């Protein structure tokens, strides 16, 4: 009988998200074109989450200025979905602030979205 083998997973899964550094070792989740520059930006400007959060805040301001009656259904749906995500982030941040205040963590993770 001959051997049969199949692999459905990619041979390599990686994505640059944020190089984590601990005192004893560094975990790098991918390759950067300029790791020193990326590290400097993370240290001096802010984490990816903080940068994305500030972009989200700015987009929310722009979204408030748009006359949505001039948008088609698809465009309105895109803005609605982003608005929902921004509100969910705000709720999670509010929950975390309350947890810190009370000295308690629910340990709840955010629900997944499609």
ABEGO torsion letter per residue (X at the ends): XBBBBBBABBABBBBBABBBBBAABBBBAEBBABAAAAAAAAAAAEBAAAAAAAAAAAAAAAAAABBAAABBAAAAAAAAAAAAAAAAAAAAAAAAAAAAAAGBBAGBBBBBBX
